[in-house]
Structures are given as C-alpha cells and as structure tokens.
Amino acid sequence: MSPAAPARRWRVPAGRPFAWARAPSGHVLYHRPSGRTHFVNEGTALLLDHCLLEPHDADAAALALAALQNAEPDPQFRRHVAELLRHLEDLGLVESLAA
C-alpha cells in the first residue's frame, strides 16, 4: 500500500500580487508578476481577496467562501471550490503548499 499523498493547501502569494478593479459583470484582476489581466466573478474575487490570505485546504477554503456568501457548502460546492483552486494554481494566481 502506497502512502497517501500529503494534503494540499493553497494561498495567495505574499507581496500583494494583485491590483483590483470593479467591472459591471464582476472584477478585473491584474496579476503583477505575470502582467496578465483576468476577469473573475464575485466568488473567485472573495476567494482570492479574503479566504486565501492564509493557507487553506480545499475544504476549509470552501467553508470560508460559503460563509462569506451566506451559502450552504454542500458537496457540489466543495468540489467546485477544489476545482477552482487547481485552476487558479494553473494560472499562477495561488500557490500550493504541502500540509
């Protein structure tokens, strides 16, 4: 039996890597390190600007985001947040740490 993979936690890298602006349909995020601009919805903005200032695993991030949105963190919501974290990591907007 192989050992279980260590749990992953994500956070926004230190150093205020984002500049934010509001847009009619969401938020505009400028990622200073890459020079790229991203358009994100309210949930993603909350995740990046509030929930991931400290490292969280996917479940803790989903619970924090649900609390900010007055939402129920049902299994589908938790899966969505886990997928979103992996996508944000692929974009370089969050970094993954071993637990």
MMTF fields as JSON, N, C-alpha, C and O atoms, coordinates in Angstrom:
{
  "mmtfVersion": "1.0.0",
  "mmtfProducer": "UNKNOWN",
  "numBonds": 395,
  "numAtoms": 396,
  "numGroups": 99,
  "numChains": 1,
  "numModels": 1,
  "chainsPerModel": [1],
  "groupsPerChain": [99],
  "chainIdList": ["A"],
  "bondAtomList": [4, 2, 8, 6, 12, 10, 16, 14, 20, 18, 24, 22, 28, 26, 32, 30, 36, 34, 40, 38, 44, 42, 48, 46, 52, 50, 56, 54, 60, 58, 64, 62, 68, 66, 72, 70, 76, 74, 80, 78, 84, 82, 88, 86, 92, 90, 96, 94, 100, 98, 104, 102, 108, 106, 112, 110, 116, 114, 120, 118, 124, 122, 128, 126, 132, 130, 136, 134, 140, 138, 144, 142, 148, 146, 152, 150, 156, 154, 160, 158, 164, 162, 168, 166, 172, 170, 176, 174, 180, 178, 184, 182, 188, 186, 192, 190, 196, 194, 200, 198, 204, 202, 208, 206, 212, 210, 216, 214, 220, 218, 224, 222, 228, 226, 232, 230, 236, 234, 240, 238, 244, 242, 248, 246, 252, 250, 256, 254, 260, 258, 264, 262, 268, 266, 272, 270, 276, 274, 280, 278, 284, 282, 288, 286, 292, 290, 296, 294, 300, 298, 304, 302, 308, 306, 312, 310, 316, 314, 320, 318, 324, 322, 328, 326, 332, 330, 336, 334, 340, 338, 344, 342, 348, 346, 352, 350, 356, 354, 360, 358, 364, 362, 368, 366, 372, 370, 376, 374, 380, 378, 384, 382, 388, 386, 392, 390],
  "bondOrderList": [1, 1, 1, 1, 1, 1, 1, 1, 1, 1, 1, 1, 1, 1, 1, 1, 1, 1, 1, 1, 1, 1, 1, 1, 1, 1, 1, 1, 1, 1, 1, 1, 1, 1, 1, 1, 1, 1, 1, 1, 1, 1, 1, 1, 1, 1, 1, 1, 1, 1, 1, 1, 1, 1, 1, 1, 1, 1, 1, 1, 1, 1, 1, 1, 1, 1, 1, 1, 1, 1, 1, 1, 1, 1, 1, 1, 1, 1, 1, 1, 1, 1, 1, 1, 1, 1, 1, 1, 1, 1, 1, 1, 1, 1, 1, 1, 1, 1],
  "groupList": [{"groupName": "MET", "atomNameList": ["N", "CA", "C", "O"], "elementList": ["N", "C", "C", "O"], "formalChargeList": [0, 0, 0, 0], "bondAtomList": [1, 0, 2, 1, 3, 2], "bondOrderList": [1, 1, 2], "singleLetterCode": "M", "chemCompType": "L-PEPTIDE LINKING"}, {"groupName": "SER", "atomNameList": ["N", "CA", "C", "O"], "elementList": ["N", "C", "C", "O"], "formalChargeList": [0, 0, 0, 0], "bondAtomList": [1, 0, 2, 1, 3, 2], "bondOrderList": [1, 1, 2], "singleLetterCode": "S", "chemCompType": "L-PEPTIDE LINKING"}, {"groupName": "PRO", "atomNameList": ["N", "CA", "C", "O"], "elementList": ["N", "C", "C", "O"], "formalChargeList": [0, 0, 0, 0], "bondAtomList": [1, 0, 2, 1, 3, 2], "bondOrderList": [1, 1, 2], "singleLetterCode": "P", "chemCompType": "L-PEPTIDE LINKING"}, {"groupName": "ALA", "atomNameList": ["N", "CA", "C", "O"], "elementList": ["N", "C", "C", "O"], "formalChargeList": [0, 0, 0, 0], "bondAtomList": [1, 0, 2, 1, 3, 2], "bondOrderList": [1, 1, 2], "singleLetterCode": "A", "chemCompType": "L-PEPTIDE LINKING"}, {"groupName": "ARG", "atomNameList": ["N", "CA", "C", "O"], "elementList": ["N", "C", "C", "O"], "formalChargeList": [0, 0, 0, 0], "bondAtomList": [1, 0, 2, 1, 3, 2], "bondOrderList": [1, 1, 2], "singleLetterCode": "R", "chemCompType": "L-PEPTIDE LINKING"}, {"groupName": "TRP", "atomNameList": ["N", "CA", "C", "O"], "elementList": ["N", "C", "C", "O"], "formalChargeList": [0, 0, 0, 0], "bondAtomList": [1, 0, 2, 1, 3, 2], "bondOrderList": [1, 1, 2], "singleLetterCode": "W", "chemCompType": "L-PEPTIDE LINKING"}, {"groupName": "VAL", "atomNameList": ["N", "CA", "C", "O"], "elementList": ["N", "C", "C", "O"], "formalChargeList": [0, 0, 0, 0], "bondAtomList": [1, 0, 2, 1, 3, 2], "bondOrderList": [1, 1, 2], "singleLetterCode": "V", "chemCompType": "L-PEPTIDE LINKING"}, {"groupName": "GLY", "atomNameList": ["N", "CA", "C", "O"], "elementList": ["N", "C", "C", "O"], "formalChargeList": [0, 0, 0, 0], "bondAtomList": [1, 0, 2, 1, 3, 2], "bondOrderList": [1, 1, 2], "singleLetterCode": "G", "chemCompType": "PEPTIDE LINKING"}, {"groupName": "PHE", "atomNameList": ["N", "CA", "C", "O"], "elementList": ["N", "C", "C", "O"], "formalChargeList": [0, 0, 0, 0], "bondAtomList": [1, 0, 2, 1, 3, 2], "bondOrderList": [1, 1, 2], "singleLetterCode": "F", "chemCompType": "L-PEPTIDE LINKING"}, {"groupName": "HIS", "atomNameList": ["N", "CA", "C", "O"], "elementList": ["N", "C", "C", "O"], "formalChargeList": [0, 0, 0, 0], "bondAtomList": [1, 0, 2, 1, 3, 2], "bondOrderList": [1, 1, 2], "singleLetterCode": "H", "chemCompType": "L-PEPTIDE LINKING"}, {"groupName": "LEU", "atomNameList": ["N", "CA", "C", "O"], "elementList": ["N", "C", "C", "O"], "formalChargeList": [0, 0, 0, 0], "bondAtomList": [1, 0, 2, 1, 3, 2], "bondOrderList": [1, 1, 2], "singleLetterCode": "L", "chemCompType": "L-PEPTIDE LINKING"}, {"groupName": "TYR", "atomNameList": ["N", "CA", "C", "O"], "elementList": ["N", "C", "C", "O"], "formalChargeList": [0, 0, 0, 0], "bondAtomList": [1, 0, 2, 1, 3, 2], "bondOrderList": [1, 1, 2], "singleLetterCode": "Y", "chemCompType": "L-PEPTIDE LINKING"}, {"groupName": "THR", "atomNameList": ["N", "CA", "C", "O"], "elementList": ["N", "C", "C", "O"], "formalChargeList": [0, 0, 0, 0], "bondAtomList": [1, 0, 2, 1, 3, 2], "bondOrderList": [1, 1, 2], "singleLetterCode": "T", "chemCompType": "L-PEPTIDE LINKING"}, {"groupName": "ASN", "atomNameList": ["N", "CA", "C", "O"], "elementList": ["N", "C", "C", "O"], "formalChargeList": [0, 0, 0, 0], "bondAtomList": [1, 0, 2, 1, 3, 2], "bondOrderList": [1, 1, 2], "singleLetterCode": "N", "chemCompType": "L-PEPTIDE LINKING"}, {"groupName": "GLU", "atomNameList": ["N", "CA", "C", "O"], "elementList": ["N", "C", "C", "O"], "formalChargeList": [0, 0, 0, 0], "bondAtomList": [1, 0, 2, 1, 3, 2], "bondOrderList": [1, 1, 2], "singleLetterCode": "E", "chemCompType": "L-PEPTIDE LINKING"}, {"groupName": "ASP", "atomNameList": ["N", "CA", "C", "O"], "elementList": ["N", "C", "C", "O"], "formalChargeList": [0, 0, 0, 0], "bondAtomList": [1, 0, 2, 1, 3, 2], "bondOrderList": [1, 1, 2], "singleLetterCode": "D", "chemCompType": "L-PEPTIDE LINKING"}, {"groupName": "CYS", "atomNameList": ["N", "CA", "C", "O"], "elementList": ["N", "C", "C", "O"], "formalChargeList": [0, 0, 0, 0], "bondAtomList": [1, 0, 2, 1, 3, 2], "bondOrderList": [1, 1, 2], "singleLetterCode": "C", "chemCompType": "L-PEPTIDE LINKING"}, {"groupName": "GLN", "atomNameList": ["N", "CA", "C", "O"], "elementList": ["N", "C", "C", "O"], "formalChargeList": [0, 0, 0, 0], "bondAtomList": [1, 0, 2, 1, 3, 2], "bondOrderList": [1, 1, 2], "singleLetterCode": "Q", "chemCompType": "L-PEPTIDE LINKING"}],
  "groupTypeList": [0, 1, 2, 3, 3, 2, 3, 4, 4, 5, 4, 6, 2, 3, 7, 4, 2, 8, 3, 5, 3, 4, 3, 2, 1, 7, 9, 6, 10, 11, 9, 4, 2, 1, 7, 4, 12, 9, 8, 6, 13, 14, 7, 12, 3, 10, 10, 10, 15, 9, 16, 10, 10, 14, 2, 9, 15, 3, 15, 3, 3, 3, 10, 3, 10, 3, 3, 10, 17, 13, 3, 14, 2, 15, 2, 17, 8, 4, 4, 9, 6, 3, 14, 10, 10, 4, 9, 10, 14, 15, 10, 7, 10, 6, 14, 1, 10, 3, 3],
  "groupIdList": [1, 2, 3, 4, 5, 6, 7, 8, 9, 10, 11, 12, 13, 14, 15, 16, 17, 18, 19, 20, 21, 22, 23, 24, 25, 26, 27, 28, 29, 30, 31, 32, 33, 34, 35, 36, 37, 38, 39, 40, 41, 42, 43, 44, 45, 46, 47, 48, 49, 50, 51, 52, 53, 54, 55, 56, 57, 58, 59, 60, 61, 62, 63, 64, 65, 66, 67, 68, 69, 70, 71, 72, 73, 74, 75, 76, 77, 78, 79, 80, 81, 82, 83, 84, 85, 86, 87, 88, 89, 90, 91, 92, 93, 94, 95, 96, 97, 98, 99],
  "secStructList": [7, 7, 7, 7, 7, 7, 7, 3, 3, 3, 3, 7, 7, 1, 1, 7, 7, 3, 3, 3, 3, 3, 3, 6, 6, 3, 3, 3, 3, 3, 3, 6, 6, 6, 6, 3, 3, 3, 3, 3, 7, 2, 2, 2, 2, 2, 0, 0, 0, 0, 0, 6, 1, 1, 7, 5, 7, 2, 2, 2, 2, 2, 2, 2, 2, 2, 2, 2, 6, 6, 7, 7, 7, 7, 2, 2, 2, 2, 2, 2, 2, 2, 2, 2, 2, 2, 2, 2, 2, 2, 6, 6, 1, 1, 3, 3, 3, 3, 7],
  "xCoordList": [0.846, 0.0, 0.892, 1.775, 0.67, 1.486, 0.972, -0.224, 1.872, 1.441, 0.526, 0.647, -0.395, -1.327, -0.563, 0.404, -1.014, -0.403, -0.689, -1.781, 0.27, 0.025, -1.101, -1.235, -1.894, -2.971, -2.356, -1.274, -3.059, -2.564, -3.321, -4.511, -2.614, -3.225, -2.817, -1.74, -3.684, -3.423, -3.461, -4.135, -2.713, -2.747, -2.36, -1.753, -2.733, -2.262, -0.825, -0.55, 0.103, 1.492, 1.607, 0.832, 2.563, 2.798, 3.219, 3.691, 3.043, 3.535, 2.501, 2.858, 1.228, 0.143, 0.31, 0.555, 0.179, 0.423, -0.686, -0.528, -1.817, -2.967, -3.303, -3.112, -3.798, -4.467, -5.895, -6.102, -6.876, -8.282, -9.026, -8.707, -10.015, -10.968, -12.32, -12.396, -13.361, -14.713, -15.133, -14.799, -15.861, -16.41, -17.905, -18.353, -18.681, -20.131, -20.521, -21.544, -19.72, -20.082, -19.197, -19.225, -18.42, -17.55, -16.379, -16.538, -15.211, -13.999, -12.887, -12.801, -12.051, -10.864, -9.678, -9.51, -8.876, -7.72, -6.48, -6.369, -5.573, -4.286, -3.262, -3.061, -2.624, -1.622, -0.252, 0.299, 0.286, 1.552, 2.706, 3.416, 2.922, 4.074, 4.034, 5.075, 2.845, 2.765, 2.436, 2.654, 1.909, 1.471, 0.152, -0.222, -0.555, -1.818, -3.01, -2.969, -4.055, -5.319, -6.344, -6.428, -7.125, -8.142, -9.469, -9.5, -10.553, -11.889, -12.448, -12.515, -12.851, -13.31, -14.671, -15.033, -15.407, -16.709, -16.539, -15.43, -17.657, -17.637, -17.031, -16.236, -17.397, -16.871, -15.369, -14.691, -14.845, -13.396, -12.693, -11.633, -13.276, -12.688, -12.642, -11.628, -13.724, -13.742, -12.693, -11.997, -12.589, -11.614, -10.195, -9.418, -9.861, -8.51, -8.233, -7.11, -9.23, -9.001, -9.275, -8.908, -9.927, -10.246, -9.876, -9.198, -10.309, -10.192, -8.777, -8.396, -8.006, -6.696, -5.516, -4.41, -5.752, -4.639, -3.753, -2.562, -4.331, -3.627, -3.862, -4.89, -2.954, -3.143, -4.393, -4.65, -5.155, -6.342, -6.345, -5.941, -6.804, -7.061, -8.377, -9.066, -8.723, -9.91, -11.176, -12.044, -11.285, -12.49, -12.608, -13.682, -11.518, -11.542, -11.807, -12.521, -11.242, -11.498, -12.969, -13.567, -13.561, -14.985, -15.848, -16.811, -15.515, -16.288, -16.179, -17.177, -14.981, -14.793, -15.548, -16.185, -15.482, -16.188, -17.699, -18.411, -18.185, -19.623, -20.094, -21.169, -19.306, -19.682, -19.761, -20.671, -18.824, -18.842, -20.032, -20.519, -20.491, -21.594, -22.934, -23.94, -22.949, -24.169, -24.745, -25.947, -23.868, -24.252, -24.063, -23.38, -24.67, -24.53, -23.376, -23.421, -22.346, -21.206, -21.504, -20.895, -22.444, -22.801, -21.667, -20.739, -21.732, -20.634, -20.332, -19.166, -21.348, -21.115, -20.344, -19.433, -20.688, -19.986, -18.524, -17.621, -18.296, -16.929, -16.104, -14.929, -16.707, -15.989, -15.647, -14.548, -16.597, -16.369, -15.189, -14.324, -15.15, -14.05, -12.725, -11.713, -12.705, -11.474, -10.979, -9.784, -11.89, -11.515, -11.026, -10.065, -11.689, -11.296, -9.893, -9.099, -9.585, -8.243, -7.169, -6.126, -7.419, -6.45, -6.302, -5.198, -7.414, -7.365, -6.588, -5.762, -6.853, -6.132, -4.642, -3.812, -4.307, -2.89, -2.275, -1.159, -2.996, -2.504, -2.247, -1.323, -3.075, -2.907, -1.8, -1.405, -1.3, -0.254, -0.787, -0.018, -2.099, -2.688, -2.631, -2.681, -2.527, -2.339, -1.194, -0.844, -0.622, 0.432, -0.02, -0.766, 0.444, 0.098, 1.224, 2.402, 0.847, 1.804, 1.424, 0.239, 2.4, 2.086, 1.642, 2.177, 0.666, 0.136, 1.122, 0.839],
  "yCoordList": [-1.176, 0.0, 1.24, 1.367, 2.137, 3.344, 4.387, 4.433, 5.226, 6.254, 7.255, 7.513, 7.812, 8.8, 10.064, 10.442, 10.704, 11.966, 13.013, 13.031, 13.881, 14.901, 15.835, 16.145, 16.266, 17.207, 18.503, 18.912, 19.126, 20.383, 21.546, 21.449, 22.632, 23.889, 24.946, 24.878, 25.909, 26.981, 28.323, 28.498, 29.266, 30.643, 31.579, 31.178, 32.83, 33.873, 34.171, 34.36, 34.219, 34.526, 35.879, 36.799, 35.981, 37.226, 38.344, 38.092, 39.555, 40.694, 41.429, 42.178, 41.236, 41.931, 41.827, 42.831, 40.623, 40.42, 40.914, 40.881, 41.378, 41.742, 43.224, 43.844, 43.761, 45.065, 44.776, 44.039, 45.348, 45.047, 46.248, 47.393, 45.976, 46.99, 46.307, 45.119, 47.046, 46.51, 46.697, 47.697, 45.731, 45.793, 45.519, 44.944, 45.919, 45.703, 44.231, 43.939, 43.325, 41.907, 41.124, 39.893, 41.794, 41.082, 41.936, 43.111, 41.342, 42.02, 41.836, 40.813, 42.845, 42.782, 42.651, 43.447, 41.652, 41.375, 41.488, 40.798, 42.34, 42.431, 41.704, 42.055, 40.695, 39.9, 40.487, 40.266, 41.23, 41.94, 41.035, 41.387, 39.876, 39.053, 38.583, 38.508, 38.267, 37.763, 38.845, 38.663, 39.981, 41.028, 40.696, 41.358, 39.69, 39.271, 39.853, 40.077, 40.088, 40.571, 39.45, 38.748, 39.286, 38.246, 38.878, 39.811, 38.383, 38.777, 37.652, 36.506, 37.972, 36.944, 37.326, 38.5, 36.302, 36.538, 36.876, 36.875, 37.162, 37.57, 36.49, 36.801, 35.239, 34.16, 34.014, 33.828, 34.094, 33.987, 35.177, 35.023, 36.364, 37.555, 37.402, 37.723, 36.917, 36.7, 35.671, 35.845, 34.619, 33.577, 34.147, 33.885, 34.92, 35.462, 36.627, 36.774, 37.448, 38.67, 38.509, 39.375, 37.391, 37.207, 35.825, 35.714, 34.788, 33.427, 32.868, 32.101, 33.226, 32.585, 33.47, 33.302, 34.406, 35.206, 34.357, 34.633, 33.332, 32.313, 30.977, 30.815, 30.024, 28.741, 27.998, 27.906, 27.475, 26.673, 25.458, 25.542, 24.328, 23.213, 23.491, 24.461, 22.654, 22.919, 22.979, 23.818, 22.094, 22.073, 23.344, 23.942, 23.754, 24.972, 26.204, 27.113, 26.243, 27.365, 27.4, 28.474, 26.236, 26.177, 26.653, 27.39, 26.241, 26.681, 28.188, 28.848, 28.734, 30.181, 30.949, 31.961, 30.48, 31.151, 31.062, 32.044, 29.9, 29.738, 30.696, 31.284, 30.86, 31.781, 33.219, 33.957, 33.62, 34.981, 35.211, 36.334, 34.148, 34.263, 33.837, 33.789, 33.528, 33.023, 31.852, 31.787, 30.936, 29.787, 28.506, 28.493, 27.448, 26.128, 25.394, 25.183, 25.005, 24.316, 22.829, 21.958, 22.553, 21.166, 20.509, 21.197, 19.201, 18.51, 19.077, 19.152, 19.472, 20.043, 21.355, 21.595, 22.205, 23.472, 23.199, 23.864, 22.227, 21.902, 21.384, 21.729, 20.559, 20.075, 21.241, 21.308, 22.15, 23.312, 24.138, 24.538, 24.391, 25.176, 24.431, 25.059, 23.13, 22.353, 22.466, 22.646, 22.362, 22.507, 23.918, 24.108, 24.906, 26.301, 26.547, 27.248, 25.987, 26.152, 25.592, 26.217, 24.425, 23.842, 24.725, 24.894, 25.282, 26.167, 27.45, 27.9, 28.025, 29.236, 28.962, 29.827, 27.767, 27.384, 27.284, 27.753, 26.677, 26.57, 27.954, 28.127, 28.941, 30.303, 31.056, 32.142, 30.489, 31.144, 32.168, 32.968, 32.16, 33.154, 32.729, 33.573, 31.43, 30.911, 29.915, 29.379, 29.685, 28.688, 27.562, 27.773, 26.385, 25.187, 24.84, 24.922, 24.453, 24.058, 22.683, 22.351, 21.881, 20.598, 20.899, 21.795, 20.144, 20.377, 19.965, 20.093],
  "zCoordList": [0.0, 0.0, 0.0, 0.848, -0.927, -1.006, -0.025, 0.264, 0.488, 1.436, 0.746, -0.452, 1.53, 0.993, 0.624, 1.285, -0.442, -0.846, 0.223, 0.791, 0.504, 1.52, 1.06, -0.124, 2.027, 1.717, 1.195, 1.617, 0.285, -0.285, 0.33, 0.632, 0.507, 0.949, -0.064, -0.657, -0.25, -1.199, -0.489, 0.526, -1.056, -0.556, -1.694, -2.687, -1.513, -2.423, -2.029, -0.844, -2.982, -2.636, -1.924, -2.186, -1.042, -0.304, -1.254, -2.363, -0.806, -1.566, -2.387, -3.296, -2.092, -2.797, -4.315, -4.984, -4.852, -6.277, -7.194, -8.415, -6.632, -7.461, -7.34, -6.294, -8.422, -8.424, -8.876, -9.84, -8.191, -8.434, -8.989, -8.671, -9.816, -10.281, -10.419, -10.732, -10.19, -10.364, -11.811, -12.446, -12.316, -13.675, -13.567, -12.575, -14.566, -14.497, -14.296, -13.677, -14.808, -14.704, -13.739, -13.754, -12.908, -11.979, -11.551, -11.219, -11.561, -11.103, -12.129, -12.809, -12.217, -13.07, -12.125, -11.201, -12.368, -11.535, -12.419, -13.433, -12.041, -12.732, -11.861, -10.699, -12.433, -11.726, -12.039, -13.117, -11.093, -11.314, -11.755, -12.697, -11.105, -11.51, -12.965, -13.617, -13.479, -14.852, -15.868, -17.065, -15.391, -16.312, -16.995, -17.964, -16.51, -17.122, -16.381, -15.171, -17.127, -16.577, -16.662, -17.669, -15.593, -15.523, -15.132, -14.329, -15.688, -15.294, -14.437, -14.881, -13.206, -12.28, -11.704, -11.631, -11.301, -10.692, -9.206, -8.671, -8.567, -7.155, -6.251, -5.364, -6.469, -5.636, -5.738, -4.727, -6.941, -7.132, -6.5, -5.892, -6.639, -6.018, -4.502, -3.883, -3.895, -2.444, -2.034, -1.034, -2.801, -2.501, -2.505, -1.587, -3.526, -3.664, -2.72, -2.238, -2.452, -1.686, -0.192, 0.601, 0.2, 1.616, 2.147, 3.169, 1.47, 2.006, 1.967, 2.852, 0.98, 0.789, 1.187, 0.674, 2.099, 2.599, 3.506, 3.654, 4.108, 4.874, 4.171, 3.514, 4.285, 3.607, 4.096, 5.296, 3.141, 3.437, 2.518, 1.359, 3.047, 2.156, 1.436, 1.753, 0.481, -0.344, 0.493, 0.251, 1.475, 2.295, 3.134, 3.206, 3.764, 4.58, 3.718, 4.143, 2.52, 1.609, 1.221, 1.163, 0.953, 0.598, 1.754, 1.545, 2.97, 4.14, 4.339, 4.628, 4.188, 4.349, 3.272, 3.564, 2.041, 0.95, 1.146, 0.936, 1.543, 1.788, 2.871, 2.751, 3.925, 4.998, 4.492, 4.869, 3.649, 3.094, 2.165, 2.035, 1.526, 0.565, 1.156, 0.448, 2.443, 3.08, 2.286, 2.027, 1.909, 1.088, 1.893, 2.918, 1.418, 2.027, 1.34, 0.129, 2.091, 1.473, 1.233, 1.856, 0.326, 0.034, -0.771, -1.197, -0.98, -1.679, -3.065, -3.455, -3.808, -5.14, -5.033, -5.826, -4.072, -3.854, -3.493, -4.001, -2.622, -2.205, -3.377, -3.507, -4.23, -5.428, -6.355, -6.907, -6.517, -7.384, -6.863, -7.642, -5.567, -4.994, -5.168, -5.481, -4.974, -5.164, -6.604, -6.836, -7.571, -8.985, -9.274, -10.019, -8.684, -8.881, -8.329, -8.956, -7.18, -6.612, -7.544, -7.739, -8.113, -9.055, -10.299, -10.818, -10.772, -11.939, -11.61, -12.404, -10.453, -10.049, -9.885, -10.165, -9.435, -9.338, -10.734, -10.956, -11.669, -13.047, -13.654, -14.448, -13.273, -13.776, -13.041, -13.463, -11.949, -11.162, -10.178, -9.645, -9.924, -9.031, -7.567, -6.673, -7.319, -5.957, -6.005, -7.057, -4.829, -4.741, -3.821, -2.865, -4.131, -3.377, -2.427, -2.776, -1.226, -0.195, 0.305, 0.359, 0.67, 1.308, 2.734, 3.386, 3.206, 4.57, 5.628, 6.819]
}
